[in-house]
């Protein structure tokens, strides 16, 4: 085991590897964005022997712990759902459909990005959604990857989660017609105060509990506190990036590269892509359609047990429990029928003796279309001003309605089980909800005098699941490369042709592994320029 450095930050010597200086900053692969997707591509490239990978991150290289490792549960939840107090929160776009993509919608500008906020849910994209993906990509995810097991299975094994579809897993509790399993979560718990962390590629380079630096990363350099303004285009292909450090009076400078990977989150990737595509074709509209986020609604219920009993043990260890009266605390999930295009999550908590909390939610698919898009305003300087427009198509409105029917059914089952009056659920206008997902903050719940149920919904852009503007098989070919811009690639949920109902992280990690292999093979086939160190 490597010796840990007691510093909470990775020391400078681990961020920069000396390389020969032969005439200007150059890297074999430049990755724009240091979140889950970008860091995983970098890690996989290094494992495949690609040297001189440069990750450029707009935020700082400090405060590298997952929020649930750094904070107690209530504070971590507050940081996630109410980011106003998070110094790393940033929204670089203007929302044209407020309150969607406004308020709490934005990026987390720090090395690690959203990987330091996610809850570890690791679900594969459903077969009904993968049917619209390029056949070659779906086969690699579900069938076989390079003669071995499918990518989903390989990544799930690394994360320690079950890679099977939800309907193929053994249920641990039943509620009416819903057969729920423990939510597959790439998380590790530690300590006695409820702390835990979900997987981040940073786990390979710093201790996820203490933040102490570990060995590496070898072959990877980082340039943090630096914004990627644009992709440089020369002779019709990507040849590097234009960057500028944060802070006053910073000047833009160029870093050349053999390959450039966009990994800065869906909307920032869309901006960089629009600028590059318009540089290739000035007559092209500066817009990318297909923007999606998950459609999420739910209700919160507080139940007082008549006998004040505690958890009835771990329901995940044996046969299914009929109902929720004796189920252990934790998160459970079931796939709804295909017409609902949603997954049902039920989180059970016991904050104090005699009180049981149920957070019931459905996460559903918004279909990509022309109504939701990212648009840029061309100008003389980069970055171009970016706006986000969001709209639910009729098929998405249908999902909203079907989700409410499922929630009503679950509520009736819960009410019957706990002897509660079954008044119908009352839902807000989905586009202008009074209660959003931030309602489950302890101070919001505690302010309520009744037990509930209290319905809520997530505004588009606040689930951190944006995607689909740079789809594989569309803007990108099936090897993650821009069809119109040689040398330029993309990763992350922006590349999904359809989002499905599943949380996107498992698929993001699987596609990062796939992209890294293609980049490594391309790296082996071409000569390289000499390189010089980019000043961090």
N, C-alpha and C positions, 0 to 999 in steps of 0.2 A: 504494500500500500504506500503511495507517495506520502512524503512528509508534508503536513499542512502548514501553510503560512498563516500566522495568527491574524493577519490583516483581514477586515471584512470585505475588502475589494481585491480583485485580481491585480497583482503588482504589474507595473509597466513592462517588466521583462517578459511576462507571459503574453503580452498583447502584440508584441512586434518581434518578428524573426529577421535577423540580418540577411539581406539579399544584395547581390552585386548591383552597383550603380552604373548603368550604361546609357544614361541619357534621358532622364525624365521618369516620373512616377509611372510604373506599369505593373499590372498584375495579370496572371493568366486568367483568373476568374474574379470578377468584381460582383459582389452580391449587395444589392441596394435594400437594406432592411435587416435588422438583427432580432427579429422575433422568432416564433416557433419554426416557421417554414425556412427562413433564411439561415438560421443557425443549424438546422438539421441538414440542409443541403451542404453547408460548409463542413459539418462533421463527417458526413458520408464521403465527400470529396477527399478529405484528408485520409480517411480510412482506405480509400482506393488508390492512394499514392499521388494524388494531385497536389503539388506543392504551390505555394504562393497564392492562396485564396484570401482575398481581401473582403471583409464584411464592413459595410459602411452603415452606421446607425445614427439617426438624428439625435437621439437622446444620450444621456451620460452612461459611462461604464462604472456605475456604482449602485449601491442599494440593490444587490443582485439576488435577494431572497424572494421566494414566493410569498405572497401576502399572507397566506395561512401558516407559513413558517415564521414570518417576522412578527405577526400580530396574533392576539387572542381572537377567538372566533367572531365576536361581535364587531370588533374594529375592522377585521379583515372583510367581513360582509359589507360594512359601511363603505370601505374603500372601493369595493367592487361595484356596488349598486348606486352609490352617491359620490361620484368622483370629483366633486368640486374641491375637496380637500386634498386631492392627490396631486402633488407637484408635477407629476409626469403626464397628467391628462392634457390633451391638446386636440383641437379640432381644426384642421387646415382647410376645410371646405365651407361653403355657404349652403345651408339647406334651403331649397326652393319649395319644400312641401312640409314646412314646420307644422306640428311638432315632430314629425318623422325626421330622423337624422339630425335632430337638434338636441337641446338640453343635455342629456347624459351620453349622447353619441359622440364618439371620438376615438383617438388613438392613445396608447400609453407609450410615451417617448422615453424609453429606457432600454438598455441592452437586455434582451430576454422578452421584451414586449408583453404581449398578452399571454405568453406561456407562464408568466409569473402571476396570472390572475385566474386562469381557467380552473375548473373543478374536476378535470381528469376524465370526464365522460368520454368513452372510447367505443363508438358504435360505427359499424360499416354502413356506407350508403346502401339503401335498399335496392333489391334487384329491379323493382319497378322503375326506379330512377336511373339506375345504371343502364337500363335498356336504351337510353338516349345518349349514352356516352360512346365514344369510338370503341368499336369491338376490341381492338388491340389493347386499349387501356383497361377495359372491364375484365378482359381475360387475365391480364397481369395481376389485377387486384383480387379476383375471385378464383381463377383457374390455376395457372402456374406461371411463375416468374423465373425465366432463365433456366428452365429444367428442374427447378425446385418447387417448394410449396408456394402458394399464392402470397402476394405482398401483404395482404391483410393478416394472414396467419403469421408471417415472419415478424411483422411489427408488433402484433398483439402478444406474441411470445416474449418479445423484448420488454414490453410494458407490463407483462404479467396479467393480461386480461383475456377474456373469452372472445375469440374472433367470430363466433357463429352468429347468424341472424337471431334476433330475439325469439322468434317462434321455434327455434331449434334448441334453445337452452331449457334446462330443467326449471320449471317455475318454483318459487319458494313461497308464494302466497297467491291466493285467488280472491278476486272481488267481482262477484257477478260473472260476467263473461270474460273478464280480463285476467290473464295469467301473467303475473309479474315476476321478474327475476331481479336479483341484485344488480344495480346499475354497474356495468363494467367501468371501473375508474382506475386510471393510472396514477394512484396516489399512495403515499407512504405516511403512516401516522407515527408520531413520536411524542414523548413527554406525557405529563399527566393533566395538562390544561387544554386538551382538545386540539392541539396544533398538528398540522400535516402539510405536505406539499405534493403538488401534482408534477408530473414529469416535465422537465425542460432540458433541452440540449446542454444548458449550462451545468447540469448535474455532473457532466463528465469533466468539468474544469474547476468547479468550486463546490465545497461541501454544502449541500442543500439545507443543513440545519444551522451551521455556524457561519457560513459564508467564507470560510477559510479557503484559500487557493489550493488546488490540487495540481498535479502535473499536467502540462500542456497548456493550451491546445497547440499541437505541433503542425506546422504547415499552414496555419491560419493566422492572419493579422487582422486587427480591428482598428477602425477609424471611427471613433465615437464623437458625439457632439458635432456632427457634420451632416448637413442636409444634401441629398442628391437633387440638384436643380433640374438636370436633364440628362438624357442619353446622347452622347456624341455620335453623329452619323458621318461617315466618310465613304465615298464611292458606293453608296447604297447599303452599307452595312453598319452595325453597331461597332464602335471602336473604343469605347470608354465612356466616362461620365464626367459631367461638370458638377463640382461640389463647392460648398461654402460652409465654413465652420460657423457655429452659432456665436452670437456676441456682436458687439458694435464694431463697425469698421472692418469687418472680415471681408476679404476679397475672394472672389470665385477663382478656382483653379481646376485644371484638368488632370484626370488619371486615365491612362490608356489601358486597354484590356483586350485579351483575345476573345473573351465571352463576357456578357453582362446578364445578370439574373435579377429580375424584378421580384422583390419579396417584401415590399414595404406596406402591406395591407392592401385590400382591394381598391380603395378609392385612390390612394397615393400611387399604386401600381397603374391604375387607369390613367391618372394624369400623366405619368411618365410615358405610358404607352401612346396616349393621344399625341403628345408632343413629338415622339419619334415617328409615328405613322404619318403625321402631317409634314414632318421634315422630308419623308420619302415622297409623299404625295400631297403637295400644298392645297390641292383642290378637295381633299377629303374633309367631310364635316368633322369638327373637333368634338366628337361625342362617341361614347360607347354605351350601347343599350344592354339590357339584360340584368341590371343590378338587382340582387335579391338579398333578403335577410329572412330569418325564420319567423314565422307567424306564431306567436306565443301568447297564450291566455291561461288563466287558472283561477283557483280560489284558495283561500286560507281559512282553516278551521281550527279552533281551539276547543278541546274536549276535556272535561273534568271527569276522571274515573271515580266511580262511586266508592270503590274499595281502596283507592290510592295506591294500587299495586304498581310495581316497577316493570321494567322490560321483562318479557317472558323468555329471555334467552335469545340466542341468535337464530332467527328464522331461516338464515341462509344455509344452515348445516344439515337439513333433512328434508322430509316431505313437505309439501305445500301446506301452509296455514290457511284455513278457510276464514277469510275476513282479516280485519286489521286490529281487532281488539287486543290481540296478544302478540302482535308482530314487534320485532326488535327495532330500535331506532336505526335509521339509515335511509338510503335512496333506492327506490325500486322503479322498474321501467317495464312497459309492455308495448308492443307494436299494435296500433289500431288497424282496422281493415283498410285496404288500399285506398278506398274512396275518401277516407279522412286525411290521407297523406300526412300522418302525424304519429308521434310517439307519446304515450302517456307516462308521466313521471309522478311518483308519489314519494315525498320525503317525509319521514316520521321523526319527530324529535320529542324529547321529554326534558324541558328546561327546568322543571321542578317537580317534586313528588306530587302525584295526583293530577298532573296536567300533561296532556298529550297534544302536540301540534302537528297538523297535517298541511303540507304545502303541496297542492295538487295542480299540475300544469300539463298542458299539451304543447309540444314543439312541432310545428308543421311546416310544410314546404310552400314557399312563394315561388311561383314559376317565373323563369326569366322571360322578359318580353320588352316591348318598346316603351311601355309606360314608365318604367323606372330606368334611370340612366345617369351617367356621369358626363358632364359637359365642361369644356374648358373655353376660356376666352383668349384667343391668340393675342400675343403682345410682343413687344420688342425684346423683353427680358423674360428669363425663366426665374421662378416657376410661374406658369400660367394660372390665372385665377380659376378656381374650380368650384362648380356648383353641383349639387346632388338633388335629383328629382325622384320622388317615390310615389308609386300608385299601385293599388291592388286591382288586378284584373278580375273579371267576373268569376273565373275559376278559383281565384284566391279568396274572394268574398264567400264562395261556397265552402272553402275550408274553414273560414271563420265561423260560419253557421254550424257546420258539422262538429267542430270542436266544442261549441257550446252545448250541443246535444249530448256529446260524450261527458262533458263536465256535469251536466244535469243528471245523467245516469249515475255517475260516480257519487255525486252528492246524495242522491236518493238512497244508494246502498249504504253510505256512511251514516246517514240519518237513521235508517232502519236499524243498523247495528248498534248505535249508541242511544237509541230511543229519543231522537230529536225530532221536532216538528219539521215536516218537509215542505216548507215554503219554497216556491220556485226561486232559482238564482236570478239575480238582476244584473245585467251586463251594461257597461258604459258603451258609448259610441267608440268603436275600435280606433277611429282616427283622432279622437279627442278624449281619451280616458281621464277620469278624475283620479283613479288609482292605477299606477303603473307597477312594474315589478319591484320598484324601490319600496313599495308598501310593506314588504316582509322584513324591513329593518326593525330591530327590536323596539325602538322608540315609537315607530308607527303602530306596530301591533299592540304595544303596551298602552297606547292612548285610547284604544277601543274599549268601550265598556261592555259590549256584548261578546259572545263567543264566536259569532260569525254564522254562516260563511260570508267571506268578503271576496268578491270577484276582483280581478285585476288583469291588466294586459301589458305587454311590452310594445313600445313604439318601435317601428322599423328603425334599425340602426343601433339599437341599444342592446341587442343580444351579442354583439361582437362576432356575428356569423355572416358578415357581408360576403357576397361572392358573385361569380358567374359573368363578369364583364369581359373576361379573356378566355373563353371556353376552349378546351382541347377539342380539336376537330373543327374549330371555327377560326377565330383570330389566331390560335395556335395550331400547329400540326400535332400529330399524336406523339411527338417526341419533345413536346413542351416548347418548341421554337416558334417564334413569330414567322408566319408564312411570308410576310411582306418585309421583314427586317432581319436578314441573316446576322447571326451572332448575338441576337437578343432572345432571352428566355424568360419564363415567368413561373412562379410556384405559388402555392397557397390556394385558398378557396376561390380566388378570382378565376382560377383555371377550371373550375368545375363546370361541366355543361349543364347539369342540374344539381341542385343542392340536396334533394331528398329531405327526409325528416331528421336524419342523423346529425348529431354534433359533428363538426367538420374536422376535428383534430386528428383522429385516427387516419382518415383519408389524406390529410395534409402531410402527415409523416410518411405514409406509404408512397405518395407521389414524390416527396422529396428524395426518397431513396431511389426511385425510378429515374428522376431527372439527373441525380448525381452520377448514375451509371452512364447515361448518355453523354454527359459532359466529360466524364473521364475517358470514354472511348474516343470522343472527338479530340480531346487533349493529346491522346497517344498518337493521333494520326497527323498532327500538324507541327511545324516548327514554331518556336517561340522567340519573341524578342527578349533581349536582356531585360532585367527588371531593376527598379530602384525603390527604395523604401518610401512609402507614403508617410508623411509626418503626422503622427497622431497627436 
